[in-house]
Amino acid sequence: MSNYRITAIEDVLERAPKALETPSRKISEYYGDHAFTLSAMREYLTEEAYDHVVSAMQDGIRIDRKIADQVASALKEWAMARGATHYTHWFQPLTGSTAEKHDSFIQPDGRGGAIERFDGSLLVQQEPDASSFPNGGIRSTFEARGYTLWDPSSPPFLMGQTLCIPTIFIAYTGQSLDNKVPLLKALTAVDKAATEVCQYFDKNVTKVVATLGWEQEYFLVDKALYNARPDLAQSGRALIGAAPAKGQQLDDNYFGSIPPRVMAFMQDFECEAHKLGIPVTTRHNEVAPNQFEVAPVFEEANLANDHNLLLMDLLENVAIRHDFRVLVHEKPFAGLNGSGKHNNWSLGTNTGVNLLKPGVNPKTNLRFLTFFVNTIAAIHRHADVLRAAIAGAGNDHRLGANEAPPAIISAFIGSKLTELLDAVEKNVSAGKMSPDEKTAVKLEIGRIPEVMLDNTDRNRTSPFAFTGNKFEFRAVGSSANCAVPMTVLNTIMAQQLSEFKTAVDGRIAKGDKKDEALLKEIQKLIKESKAIRFEGNGYGEEWVKEAAKRGLSNLMDTPSALSVWERKETVALFEEVGVLTAEEISARTEVELENYVMKLQIEARVLGDMVTNQVLPAVMDYQSDLLANIQGFMDVFGDHAADGMTTAQRNILEGLSVGLSAAYSSVEMLRTERCKINEVEDMKARAEGYAAVVKPLMDEVRVQVDQLEKLTEDSRWPFPKLRELLFTR
């Protein structure tokens, strides 16, 4: 056994579980202490400044320099009172993660001392070097100028001794270089479109907010064992490793009791999250060993996304304090459940109404039907764009396997709502509605609350499921930035609702009453979007065949999914709604393709190094000992007598020799093909080569290596095994 592995396992065995600590205060007493929330603003800002910031948060008005100076002064006072020494513009470049550059508050006073300074100009705008962030060819590498601009809709917060100010990130040309700008534009668009539709039902609705409640799944691995696995450290997943005898087949981990050491970690990071104003409420064991989930109360989508990115940082930082490492890769362990980030999405009004929650009478239920059916129609129309929004090297391993939804986008609404839509479709005529038709429709619509009481089942195989008062986009990967799928979802809804409003107004102009016009357009959408509705088993091969008959796409890998961004209709969608330009879409596609290639390239190189430098030498050492053992028997008992005594040794030796040769050949083939594909200049073609050639070769190498692991003496294997990684608390 390698010294590193011995040390790692000894560290784990000697590490006593940390005792649970009971918080000394109620959560409500410290909730939001490290976030510049509305209550903090009211305490530190003048009434004028407070009103301006609230208006900027709610209505998007521009904050002038005078108010910005007041806010900056208050922010500095608030942050320094809590120990802050630095500030940073916290932004979301196209890396999929976050970025920050810290600056001190101090400024020399010219007399050998220093003063703390932070004014409106430093709050509102900074100029980080943009040349090293992905831009997809929007600008040359020597063009370094980029700007971060304050996003008042997301509160500043403290991380350690640094005041973090959420910002957008744009190029010198004004083009978006981040994931926040498109999200904000999409949220503005859906607000406008949904508010206009709401006017049919309630003139008091002046604003509609898209909400997001994410559920974050993750794995925990002991830090010492993690450090002894180059694949986990460099790629986030186990590239080799024979499956342990016990995995998740007994279903005994799901919702099981949380181990004390894990509970101590959870309590710690939840405390830190609550200080930042992240409303996490749920924690539990997930299906796979050492897999867990955390979930908050829903929030406005932009703020919720910021909070999710913050939480992923917290998970990693707090885990290290507890001698854990967090894995948010979508499929860190083959044969076990992958990790997702379910995005629960809905629309809420300034009047306190959830537009995806059934009402108590035909009028409010007609409103529900309007937004419910338009959502299904938008999904049907733009299913491939939703698939592109969740594409990535990690999610390719997960989609369609072990409780992850398939790559085919479909919507689950339940049998009762299916019956309801069918009834509404049937009872609305093309011409003027008869009294009987009006009565039938009102009766059906009036039954929605009753229907919902019985419609409690869920379909875990559906990528997009209605769950009573929201839609759950279950196919989002655990490492993803929610901004991307949320940008797409709100963009397609903005377009759909806008076109719905135009169509209904056209019917009214031709003489239909408002309710008739709404119902006829709803009926039309129900008919047009039937193909996207699926109530059955998304894992079954029958669904793949059925989906093909319905004309639904099955984009199995990232290069195929990303090709959707190049379609004329996709570009037209985002330009029409005003979320992304054709150039920005092209740039993001290039960035995602390169990201896909780089991730697989890293995995392939790490795998090759692990096999060549550690696995093969360890196996050869064991071979040498087996040969010596066989030779010893022959020396003592003679060749003929030793034959029967060394049957086991010879069989193991033969298996090792065959496996060694196969593993070596597979690794060499992987290295050769990878180098060939790296010479391909076109990034799309290179990504397709990695998907079609490199990934299957990596799988082949793994099969050979995992077989060698089963034959090799345990103490000689150079890496912690999956049974050690997964069952260490």
Secondary structure, 3 states (H helix, E strand, C coil): CCHHHHHHHHHHHHCCCCCCCCCCCCHHHHCCCCECCHHHHHHHCCHHHHHHHHHHHHHCCCCCHHHHHHHHHHHHHHHHCCCCCEEEEEECECCCCCECCEEECEEECCCCCEEECCCHHHHHEECCECCCCCCCCCCCCCCCEEEEEECCCCCCEEECCEEEEEEEEEECCCCECECHHHHHHHHHHHHHHHHHHHCCCCCCCCCEEEEEEEEEEEEEEEHHHHHCCHHHHHHCCCCCCCCCCCCCCCCCCCCCCCCHHHHHHHHHHHHHHHHCCCCEEEEEECCCCCEEEEEECCEEHHHHHHHHHHHHHHHHHHHHHCCEEEECCCCCCCCCCCCEEEEEEEEEECCCCECCCCCCCHHHHHHHHHHHHHHHHHHHHCHHHHHHHCCCHHHHHHCCCCCCCCCCCCEECCHHHHHHHHHHHHCCCCCCCCHHHHHHHHHHHHCHHHHHHHCCCCCCCCCEEECCCCEEECCCECCCCCHHHHHHHHHHHHHHHHHHHHHHHHHHHCCCCHHHHHHHHHHHHHHHCHHHECCCCCCCHHHHHHHHHHCCCCCCCHHHHHHHHHCHHHHHHHHHHCCCCHHHHHHHHHHHHHHHHHHHHHHHHHHHHHHHHHHHHHHHHHHHHHHHHHHHHHHHHCHHHHHHHCHHHHHHHHHHHHHHHHHHHHHHHHHHHHHHHHCCCCHHHHHHHHHHHHHHHHHHHHHHHHHHHHHCCHHHCCCCCHHHHHCCC
